[in-house]
Amino acid sequence: MSTLRSALSRREFIFLAAGLMMVDALAIDIMLPALPDIGDAFGVLRDNDRSLVITAFLFGFGLPQIVFGPLSDHFGRRPMILGGMVAYIACTLLAIVSPSFMLLLACRFLQGVAAACVRVALGACVRDLYSGKAMAEIMSLILSIFLLVPIIMPGVGQLILLVGPWQLIFLVMGGLAALFGTWAFLRLAETLAPAERRPLSLTGIAEGFAIVLTNRRAFFYGIASTFLMAAVLGFILPGQQIFAEQYGWGPYYPLAMTGMGGAAAICSLLSSRIIRVVGVRRSAHYGALLLPLLALTAALLNVTVGLSAYAYLAFVMAFALPLVTGFSSSGALSMEPLGAVAGTAQAVFGLISTLGAAYLSYLIAQSYDGTTTPILLGIALMGLLTFACFFIAEGGKLFGEDPAPLAPAAVEA
C-alpha cells in the first residue's frame, strides 16, 4: 500500500480510477449511434431487438459481480483489474469479427462480465486506500470525470460512423481500454496486503458474506444506491419519449441528455466540497430529503400549471446534486466498516443495486402516460426509500456529525 501511495499522487489515482470505471459506461454510450447499422449488418428484423446489444452487456455486468468479490479479497485487486481489462479488450476484438448477431451478443455479455470484474476490484481498491470522508470526496471527484462519458461519447460514436463502419467503434473502445489497462499495469500497485487476504473456501466466502449482510449500518447504506440508481434511470429511460415526442424536441433530444450529464459532472465537483464542509452523514441525509422535495414540487407544479420542457429539464438537472452526493456519501458509509471484506461488499452491493435499479426504473418508465407526473412521483418515491434506508442504518439518529476526521486507510494501516 505504501508503494502505491508513493507511486501515485491523489490526482493521478483519481484520473486512473475514473478511466478504469469508464470502460463499462463507454461500452454503452459510444454504441448508441451504431445500433441501426449493427441491426442492418446482421439483418435484425425487429428494430427493438437492436437494443439487445446494450442489454446483453448490462446482464453480463450485473450478474457475475457476486463472484468477483470473494476472488478480489483472495487474489488481490491488481490481478483482477488487469485480468478484467485484458478480457474486456479480447471480447471487444472478437465482437468485430462475429459472424452472427447471436455471437455478437455473446461477446457483449462477456465484455460486461469483464467490466464487472474491473468495477468490483476497483471499488475495493478505493476502500483499501481511503475511508469515510476521504473516500466520499475521492468518489465525488471520480464521478465528476466518469459522468462526462454520457455527454461526449454518443457524439464521438456518431463522428466515428462518419468516417468508418460500426466495427471502428469497437476498435476505438478496445484502444481506450488498452490505454487505461496499460496505465494501470505500469502505475497501479497492489493495495491489499497479503496478510489481509481471505481464504478462497466455502467457509471463508460464507463468513465474508455474513459480515456484509449482518452489518446493519453498512448494508442499508449499501442498498440505498439501488434507489438512487433507479431514480437516475427513471428519468433517463423515458427521456426520448418525453423530450422528443411530448415536448417536440425531435432530433434535438440529445441536448437534454447533454444538459443532464453536464449538471451531474458539475454537481460531482460541488459534492466533494459539500462533503468536506458538512460531513459525510449530513450530506447523505440532507440529500435524501432534498430529492423527494424537489420531485414532489415538480409534480405539483406539473399538475397545477404544467411544466415546460425547460422547466422539467431544470428540475431534472437539480436532481443531480442530491443524487451525486447520495452516491458518494452512501458508498463511503457502506464500505467504511467493511474494509476487511471490501471486495465481497462491493460485489454484494453492486449486484443488488444493478438488478434492483434495473427493475425499479423499468416500473417507473412503464408508468409514463404522456405526462411527466408519474415519472416525478416515481423519483420522489425512490428518494423517500433512500431516506428510509439511511434512517434504518442510523437507528433513527439522523443528521449527526461524523465520528472523527478519517484518514486514508493506507495511512492507518
ZATI-637424 format. One record per residue (C-alpha): residue number from 1; residue in three letters; y negated, z, x. Coordinates in pm, whole numbers, plus 50000, padded with zeros to 5 digits. Each point is the difference from the previous one (the first is absolute). Last residue first. Layout:
// residues N
ATOM, NUM, ALA, Y, Z, X
...
This chain:
// residues 413
ATOM, 413, ALA, 49940, 50819, 49744
ATOM, 412, GLU, 49661, 50093, 49856
ATOM, 411, VAL, 49840, 49716, 50197
ATOM, 410, ALA, 50253, 49749, 49863
ATOM, 409, ALA, 49948, 50132, 49647
ATOM, 408, PRO, 49631, 49919, 50014
ATOM, 407, ALA, 49794, 50308, 49928
ATOM, 406, LEU, 49960, 50153, 49657
ATOM, 405, PRO, 49672, 50170, 49909
ATOM, 404, ALA, 50109, 50301, 49796
ATOM, 403, PRO, 50145, 50084, 49658
ATOM, 402, ASP, 49830, 49709, 49821
ATOM, 401, GLU, 49762, 50130, 49738
ATOM, 400, GLY, 50101, 50034, 49640
ATOM, 399, PHE, 49920, 49750, 49725
ATOM, 398, LEU, 50317, 50085, 49804
ATOM, 397, LYS, 50208, 50313, 49955
ATOM, 396, GLY, 50240, 49900, 49721
ATOM, 395, GLY, 50312, 50039, 50213
ATOM, 394, GLU, 49855, 49768, 50263
ATOM, 393, ALA, 50266, 49731, 49963
ATOM, 392, ILE, 50008, 50042, 49622
ATOM, 391, PHE, 49625, 49940, 49967
ATOM, 390, PHE, 50011, 49712, 50250
ATOM, 389, CYS, 50274, 49830, 49797
ATOM, 388, ALA, 49800, 50057, 49680
ATOM, 387, PHE, 49695, 49840, 50163
ATOM, 386, THR, 50209, 49692, 50079
ATOM, 385, LEU, 50125, 49995, 49640
ATOM, 384, LEU, 49638, 50012, 49882
ATOM, 383, GLY, 49906, 49710, 50226
ATOM, 382, MET, 50297, 49794, 49880
ATOM, 381, LEU, 49893, 50067, 49640
ATOM, 380, ALA, 49646, 49881, 50077
ATOM, 379, ILE, 50143, 49681, 50151
ATOM, 378, GLY, 50200, 49939, 49682
ATOM, 377, LEU, 49692, 50064, 49787
ATOM, 376, LEU, 49808, 49742, 50204
ATOM, 375, ILE, 50276, 49743, 49958
ATOM, 374, PRO, 50024, 50068, 49626
ATOM, 373, THR, 49620, 49951, 49964
ATOM, 372, THR, 49977, 49677, 50203
ATOM, 371, THR, 50026, 49773, 49698
ATOM, 370, GLY, 50232, 49709, 49926
ATOM, 369, ASP, 50293, 50226, 49918
ATOM, 368, TYR, 50102, 50124, 50345
ATOM, 367, SER, 50275, 50260, 49950
ATOM, 366, GLN, 50241, 49792, 50209
ATOM, 365, ALA, 49784, 50059, 50307
ATOM, 364, ILE, 50017, 50377, 49952
ATOM, 363, LEU, 50378, 49990, 49951
ATOM, 362, TYR, 50044, 49786, 50312
ATOM, 361, SER, 49776, 50245, 50189
ATOM, 360, LEU, 50237, 50280, 49903
ATOM, 359, TYR, 50309, 49810, 50117
ATOM, 358, ALA, 49861, 49883, 50335
ATOM, 357, ALA, 49839, 50339, 50060
ATOM, 356, GLY, 50333, 50176, 49958
ATOM, 355, LEU, 50186, 49758, 50228
ATOM, 354, THR, 49749, 50015, 50284
ATOM, 353, SER, 49899, 50365, 49955
ATOM, 352, ILE, 50355, 50134, 49984
ATOM, 351, LEU, 50124, 49793, 50296
ATOM, 350, GLY, 49699, 50076, 50218
ATOM, 349, PHE, 50010, 50371, 49919
ATOM, 348, VAL, 50365, 50026, 50098
ATOM, 347, ALA, 49963, 49779, 50308
ATOM, 346, GLN, 49690, 50175, 50134
ATOM, 345, ALA, 50172, 50336, 49951
ATOM, 344, THR, 50312, 49882, 50184
ATOM, 343, GLY, 49791, 49874, 50291
ATOM, 342, ALA, 49784, 50313, 50014
ATOM, 341, VAL, 50297, 50238, 50003
ATOM, 340, ALA, 49872, 50260, 50250
ATOM, 339, GLY, 49638, 49918, 49911
ATOM, 338, LEU, 50059, 50090, 49637
ATOM, 337, PRO, 49733, 50264, 49935
ATOM, 336, GLU, 49705, 49757, 50043
ATOM, 335, MET, 50172, 49690, 49860
ATOM, 334, SER, 49904, 50056, 49636
ATOM, 333, LEU, 49651, 50122, 50087
ATOM, 332, ALA, 49929, 49697, 50222
ATOM, 331, GLY, 50117, 49751, 49740
ATOM, 330, SER, 49817, 50187, 49725
ATOM, 329, SER, 49675, 49978, 50196
ATOM, 328, SER, 50019, 49635, 50106
ATOM, 327, PHE, 50127, 49862, 49670
ATOM, 326, GLY, 49764, 50216, 49792
ATOM, 325, THR, 49698, 49903, 50206
ATOM, 324, VAL, 50091, 49633, 49955
ATOM, 323, LEU, 50045, 50042, 49626
ATOM, 322, PRO, 49696, 50224, 49946
ATOM, 321, LEU, 49777, 49749, 50185
ATOM, 320, ALA, 50156, 49677, 49872
ATOM, 319, PHE, 49950, 50081, 49632
ATOM, 318, ALA, 49634, 49905, 50044
ATOM, 317, MET, 50109, 49641, 50069
ATOM, 316, VAL, 50183, 49997, 49665
ATOM, 315, PHE, 49689, 50140, 49829
ATOM, 314, ALA, 49780, 49730, 50152
ATOM, 313, LEU, 50253, 49730, 49907
ATOM, 312, TYR, 49986, 50115, 49636
ATOM, 311, ALA, 49619, 49991, 50007
ATOM, 310, TYR, 50000, 49655, 50161
ATOM, 309, ALA, 50243, 49858, 49745
ATOM, 308, SER, 49795, 50148, 49716
ATOM, 307, LEU, 50114, 50321, 49838
ATOM, 306, GLY, 49979, 50045, 49625
ATOM, 305, VAL, 49757, 50221, 49809
ATOM, 304, THR, 50225, 50260, 49835
ATOM, 303, VAL, 50358, 49921, 50102
ATOM, 302, ASN, 49909, 49883, 50351
ATOM, 301, LEU, 49768, 50293, 50052
ATOM, 300, LEU, 50275, 50243, 49907
ATOM, 299, ALA, 50252, 49826, 50227
ATOM, 298, ALA, 49753, 50005, 50292
ATOM, 297, THR, 49934, 50371, 49951
ATOM, 296, LEU, 50375, 50065, 49978
ATOM, 295, ALA, 50058, 49813, 50327
ATOM, 294, LEU, 49718, 50178, 50185
ATOM, 293, LEU, 50114, 50345, 49886
ATOM, 292, PRO, 50364, 49909, 50066
ATOM, 291, LEU, 49915, 49920, 50367
ATOM, 290, LEU, 49750, 50280, 50061
ATOM, 289, LEU, 50245, 50279, 49930
ATOM, 288, ALA, 50260, 49880, 50252
ATOM, 287, GLY, 49718, 49943, 50250
ATOM, 286, TYR, 49885, 50359, 49961
ATOM, 285, HIS, 50351, 50122, 50078
ATOM, 284, ALA, 50069, 49773, 50296
ATOM, 283, SER, 49664, 50059, 50168
ATOM, 282, ARG, 50026, 50373, 49935
ATOM, 281, ARG, 50340, 50013, 50167
ATOM, 280, VAL, 49910, 49798, 50308
ATOM, 279, GLY, 49667, 50158, 50080
ATOM, 278, VAL, 49645, 49943, 49878
ATOM, 277, VAL, 49834, 49890, 50326
ATOM, 276, ARG, 50282, 49828, 50189
ATOM, 275, ILE, 50162, 49875, 49680
ATOM, 274, ILE, 49672, 49847, 49887
ATOM, 273, ARG, 49956, 49831, 50339
ATOM, 272, SER, 50347, 49846, 49991
ATOM, 271, SER, 49944, 49896, 49640
ATOM, 270, LEU, 49684, 49808, 50081
ATOM, 269, LEU, 50192, 49764, 50228
ATOM, 268, SER, 50271, 49959, 49737
ATOM, 267, CYS, 49730, 49947, 49737
ATOM, 266, ILE, 49874, 49697, 50194
ATOM, 265, ALA, 50350, 49848, 50014
ATOM, 264, ALA, 50064, 50070, 49632
ATOM, 263, ALA, 49667, 49846, 49897
ATOM, 262, GLY, 50078, 49687, 50202
ATOM, 261, GLY, 50343, 49972, 49844
ATOM, 260, MET, 49865, 50029, 49647
ATOM, 259, GLY, 49716, 49754, 50063
ATOM, 258, THR, 50237, 49749, 50157
ATOM, 257, MET, 50233, 50032, 49702
ATOM, 256, ALA, 49707, 49926, 49768
ATOM, 255, LEU, 49905, 49697, 50209
ATOM, 254, PRO, 50359, 49878, 49961
ATOM, 253, TYR, 49921, 49941, 49625
ATOM, 252, TYR, 49754, 49722, 50081
ATOM, 251, PRO, 50254, 49735, 49896
ATOM, 250, GLY, 49974, 50114, 49637
ATOM, 249, TRP, 49726, 50261, 49955
ATOM, 248, GLY, 50037, 49988, 49622
ATOM, 247, TYR, 49976, 50374, 49930
ATOM, 246, GLN, 50327, 50018, 49806
ATOM, 245, GLU, 50169, 49715, 50186
ATOM, 244, ALA, 49920, 50007, 50372
ATOM, 243, PHE, 49876, 50359, 50020
ATOM, 242, ILE, 50241, 50184, 49770
ATOM, 241, GLN, 50303, 49775, 50022
ATOM, 240, GLN, 49975, 49973, 50379
ATOM, 239, GLY, 49951, 50374, 50037
ATOM, 238, PRO, 50304, 50093, 49789
ATOM, 237, LEU, 50198, 50103, 50311
ATOM, 236, ILE, 49702, 50139, 50197
ATOM, 235, PHE, 49879, 50256, 49743
ATOM, 234, GLY, 50329, 50184, 49970
ATOM, 233, LEU, 50097, 49928, 50359
ATOM, 232, VAL, 49736, 50246, 50119
ATOM, 231, ALA, 50077, 50255, 49728
ATOM, 230, ALA, 50374, 49973, 50074
ATOM, 229, MET, 49924, 50066, 50367
ATOM, 228, LEU, 49817, 50321, 49910
ATOM, 227, PHE, 50278, 50098, 49760
ATOM, 226, THR, 50273, 49962, 50261
ATOM, 225, SER, 49776, 50150, 50270
ATOM, 224, ALA, 50026, 50328, 49808
ATOM, 223, ILE, 50368, 50001, 50101
ATOM, 222, GLY, 49914, 50135, 50344
ATOM, 221, TYR, 49756, 50269, 49889
ATOM, 220, PHE, 50270, 50114, 49761
ATOM, 219, PHE, 50266, 50008, 50270
ATOM, 218, ALA, 49791, 50161, 50274
ATOM, 217, ARG, 49884, 50289, 49784
ATOM, 216, ARG, 50338, 50062, 49840
ATOM, 215, ASN, 50209, 49986, 50317
ATOM, 214, THR, 50347, 49964, 49850
ATOM, 213, LEU, 50024, 49619, 50010
ATOM, 212, VAL, 49889, 49955, 50361
ATOM, 211, ILE, 50209, 50278, 50153
ATOM, 210, ALA, 50300, 49899, 49789
ATOM, 209, PHE, 49970, 49640, 50118
ATOM, 208, GLY, 50014, 50114, 50361
ATOM, 207, GLU, 50290, 50236, 49934
ATOM, 206, ALA, 50194, 49718, 49836
ATOM, 205, ILE, 49937, 49775, 50301
ATOM, 204, GLY, 50119, 50269, 50242
ATOM, 203, THR, 50310, 50075, 49795
ATOM, 202, LEU, 50088, 49635, 49954
ATOM, 201, SER, 49951, 49943, 50370
ATOM, 200, LEU, 49732, 49832, 50206
ATOM, 199, PRO, 49881, 50316, 50174
ATOM, 198, ARG, 49625, 50064, 49997
ATOM, 197, ARG, 49768, 49928, 50289
ATOM, 196, GLU, 49759, 50276, 50103
ATOM, 195, ALA, 50148, 50063, 50347
ATOM, 194, PRO, 49973, 49630, 50081
ATOM, 193, ALA, 49622, 50008, 49935
ATOM, 192, LEU, 49878, 49769, 49725
ATOM, 191, THR, 49688, 49805, 50099
ATOM, 190, GLU, 50162, 49721, 50203
ATOM, 189, ALA, 49748, 49784, 50184
ATOM, 188, LEU, 49789, 49726, 49844
ATOM, 187, ARG, 49815, 49790, 50256
ATOM, 186, LEU, 50206, 49703, 50120
ATOM, 185, PHE, 50255, 49977, 49719
ATOM, 184, ALA, 49738, 50081, 49736
ATOM, 183, TRP, 49772, 49723, 50125
ATOM, 182, THR, 50297, 49763, 50010
ATOM, 181, GLY, 50083, 50086, 49638
ATOM, 180, PHE, 49637, 49951, 49899
ATOM, 179, LEU, 49991, 49649, 50148
ATOM, 178, ALA, 50351, 49911, 49882
ATOM, 177, ALA, 49906, 50100, 49644
ATOM, 176, LEU, 49691, 49780, 50025
ATOM, 175, GLY, 50214, 49708, 50118
ATOM, 174, GLY, 50261, 50055, 49729
ATOM, 173, MET, 49737, 49984, 49727
ATOM, 172, VAL, 49837, 49696, 50161
ATOM, 171, LEU, 50339, 49827, 50013
ATOM, 170, PHE, 50072, 50101, 49639
ATOM, 169, ILE, 49669, 49846, 49894
ATOM, 168, LEU, 50091, 49682, 50191
ATOM, 167, GLN, 50308, 49965, 49781
ATOM, 166, TRP, 49767, 49941, 49703
ATOM, 165, PRO, 49901, 49663, 50141
ATOM, 164, GLY, 49699, 49929, 50228
ATOM, 163, VAL, 49624, 49971, 50039
ATOM, 162, LEU, 49870, 50083, 49653
ATOM, 161, LEU, 50294, 50235, 49941
ATOM, 160, ILE, 49880, 50216, 50289
ATOM, 159, LEU, 49658, 50031, 49835
ATOM, 158, GLN, 50160, 50124, 49679
ATOM, 157, GLY, 50203, 50261, 50188
ATOM, 156, VAL, 49687, 50120, 50177
ATOM, 155, GLY, 49825, 50033, 49664
ATOM, 154, PRO, 50290, 50206, 49863
ATOM, 153, MET, 49986, 50202, 50326
ATOM, 152, ILE, 49633, 50101, 50001
ATOM, 151, ILE, 49953, 50260, 49727
ATOM, 150, PRO, 50357, 50120, 49954
ATOM, 149, VAL, 50016, 50066, 50378
ATOM, 148, LEU, 49674, 50196, 50025
ATOM, 147, LEU, 50179, 50296, 49846
ATOM, 146, PHE, 50189, 50068, 50324
ATOM, 145, ILE, 49679, 50052, 50195
ATOM, 144, SER, 49855, 50266, 49767
ATOM, 143, LEU, 50353, 50131, 49947
ATOM, 142, ILE, 50037, 50085, 50369
ATOM, 141, LEU, 49666, 50185, 49988
ATOM, 140, SER, 50105, 50200, 49697
ATOM, 139, MET, 50340, 50073, 50155
ATOM, 138, ILE, 49835, 50136, 50315
ATOM, 137, GLU, 49770, 50225, 49798
ATOM, 136, ALA, 50292, 50136, 49796
ATOM, 135, MET, 50203, 50058, 50317
ATOM, 134, ALA, 49719, 50199, 50163
ATOM, 133, LYS, 49947, 50201, 49682
ATOM, 132, GLY, 50363, 50108, 49985
ATOM, 131, SER, 50226, 49870, 50276
ATOM, 130, TYR, 49990, 49754, 50288
ATOM, 129, LEU, 50227, 49862, 50271
ATOM, 128, ASP, 50347, 50035, 49854
ATOM, 127, ARG, 49854, 49935, 49652
ATOM, 126, VAL, 49870, 49659, 50111
ATOM, 125, CYS, 50343, 49918, 50144
ATOM, 124, ALA, 50169, 50097, 49672
ATOM, 123, GLY, 49782, 49749, 49818
ATOM, 122, LEU, 50084, 49740, 50266
ATOM, 121, ALA, 50374, 50060, 49967
ATOM, 120, VAL, 49990, 49952, 49623
ATOM, 119, ARG, 49773, 49694, 50016
ATOM, 118, VAL, 50196, 49822, 50273
ATOM, 117, CYS, 50334, 50039, 49823
ATOM, 116, ALA, 49842, 49893, 49673
ATOM, 115, ALA, 49870, 49681, 50166
ATOM, 114, ALA, 50356, 49918, 50115
ATOM, 113, VAL, 50135, 50048, 49647
ATOM, 112, GLY, 49720, 49781, 49862
ATOM, 111, GLN, 50095, 49722, 50243
ATOM, 110, LEU, 50358, 50043, 49883
ATOM, 109, PHE, 49888, 49935, 49641
ATOM, 108, ARG, 49787, 49704, 50113
ATOM, 107, CYS, 50295, 49851, 50187
ATOM, 106, ALA, 50218, 50037, 49689
ATOM, 105, LEU, 49727, 49836, 49791
ATOM, 104, LEU, 49995, 49704, 50240
ATOM, 103, LEU, 50378, 49981, 49973
ATOM, 102, MET, 49969, 49981, 49621
ATOM, 101, PHE, 49732, 49730, 50023
ATOM, 100, SER, 50221, 49777, 50211
ATOM, 99, PRO, 50018, 49850, 50350
ATOM, 98, SER, 49825, 50291, 50172
ATOM, 97, VAL, 49843, 49871, 50324
ATOM, 96, ILE, 49665, 50179, 49968
ATOM, 95, ALA, 50161, 50312, 49850
ATOM, 94, LEU, 50204, 50040, 50319
ATOM, 93, LEU, 49677, 50033, 50200
ATOM, 92, THR, 49872, 50280, 49778
ATOM, 91, CYS, 50338, 50173, 50005
ATOM, 90, ALA, 49995, 50003, 50382
ATOM, 89, ILE, 49640, 50130, 50011
ATOM, 88, TYR, 50080, 50286, 49763
ATOM, 87, ALA, 50321, 50085, 50192
ATOM, 86, VAL, 49801, 50026, 50326
ATOM, 85, MET, 49734, 50211, 49828
ATOM, 84, GLY, 50259, 50234, 49851
ATOM, 83, GLY, 50168, 50048, 50336
ATOM, 82, LEU, 49666, 50083, 50162
ATOM, 81, ILE, 49905, 50251, 49732
ATOM, 80, MET, 50346, 50156, 49982
ATOM, 79, PRO, 50033, 50017, 50380
ATOM, 78, ARG, 49657, 50170, 50028
ATOM, 77, ARG, 50038, 50258, 49724
ATOM, 76, GLY, 50300, 50202, 50119
ATOM, 75, PHE, 50376, 49949, 49978
ATOM, 74, HIS, 50078, 50300, 49778
ATOM, 73, ASP, 49689, 50061, 49789
ATOM, 72, SER, 49949, 49623, 49971
ATOM, 71, LEU, 50357, 49951, 49881
ATOM, 70, PRO, 49954, 50280, 49745
ATOM, 69, GLY, 49693, 49819, 49858
ATOM, 68, PHE, 50136, 49645, 50028
ATOM, 67, VAL, 50259, 50045, 49727
ATOM, 66, ILE, 49763, 50115, 49723
ATOM, 65, GLN, 49772, 49710, 50084
ATOM, 64, PRO, 50272, 49751, 49900
ATOM, 63, LEU, 49884, 49948, 49638
ATOM, 62, GLY, 49628, 49934, 50021
ATOM, 61, PHE, 49944, 49730, 50262
ATOM, 60, GLY, 50297, 49783, 49907
ATOM, 59, PHE, 49902, 50025, 49634
ATOM, 58, LEU, 49642, 49909, 50089
ATOM, 57, PHE, 50108, 49699, 50209
ATOM, 56, ALA, 50214, 49862, 49719
ATOM, 55, THR, 49713, 50048, 49754
ATOM, 54, ILE, 49757, 49795, 50211
ATOM, 53, VAL, 50219, 49689, 50031
ATOM, 52, LEU, 50116, 50077, 49645
ATOM, 51, SER, 49645, 49904, 49898
ATOM, 50, ARG, 50111, 49636, 49998
ATOM, 49, ASP, 50234, 50081, 49712
ATOM, 48, ASN, 49704, 50010, 49761
ATOM, 47, ASP, 49947, 49625, 50046
ATOM, 46, ARG, 50349, 49928, 49869
ATOM, 45, LEU, 50172, 49693, 50147
ATOM, 44, VAL, 50005, 50091, 50370
ATOM, 43, GLY, 50054, 49666, 50176
ATOM, 42, PHE, 50022, 50150, 50348
ATOM, 41, ALA, 49688, 49834, 50142
ATOM, 40, ASP, 49815, 50017, 49666
ATOM, 39, GLY, 50048, 50377, 49973
ATOM, 38, ILE, 49897, 50049, 50362
ATOM, 37, ASP, 49685, 49794, 49942
ATOM, 36, PRO, 49913, 50201, 49685
ATOM, 35, LEU, 50057, 50333, 50185
ATOM, 34, ALA, 49790, 49907, 50305
ATOM, 33, PRO, 49669, 50152, 49883
ATOM, 32, LEU, 50164, 50343, 49957
ATOM, 31, MET, 50183, 50014, 50334
ATOM, 30, ILE, 49713, 50144, 50207
ATOM, 29, ASP, 49984, 50298, 49765
ATOM, 28, ILE, 50365, 50100, 49990
ATOM, 27, ALA, 50141, 49979, 50353
ATOM, 26, LEU, 49663, 50114, 50136
ATOM, 25, ALA, 50022, 50320, 49797
ATOM, 24, ASP, 50336, 50078, 50165
ATOM, 23, VAL, 49882, 49911, 50352
ATOM, 22, MET, 49670, 50186, 49968
ATOM, 21, MET, 50151, 50340, 50060
ATOM, 20, LEU, 50064, 49895, 50361
ATOM, 19, GLY, 49642, 49879, 50035
ATOM, 18, ALA, 49860, 50319, 49847
ATOM, 17, ALA, 50211, 50209, 50240
ATOM, 16, LEU, 49874, 49795, 50296
ATOM, 15, PHE, 49638, 50028, 49888
ATOM, 14, ILE, 50022, 50375, 49945
ATOM, 13, PHE, 50190, 50056, 50327
ATOM, 12, GLU, 49736, 49806, 50192
ATOM, 11, ARG, 49722, 50212, 49851
ATOM, 10, ARG, 50173, 50330, 50078
ATOM, 9, SER, 50060, 49887, 50356
ATOM, 8, LEU, 50349, 49898, 50096
ATOM, 7, ALA, 50162, 50051, 50340
ATOM, 6, SER, 49914, 50368, 50051
ATOM, 5, ARG, 50094, 50092, 49643
ATOM, 4, LEU, 50318, 49799, 50020
ATOM, 3, THR, 50111, 50167, 50321
ATOM, 2, SER, 49916, 50344, 49857
ATOM, 1, MET, 50238, 49925, 49716
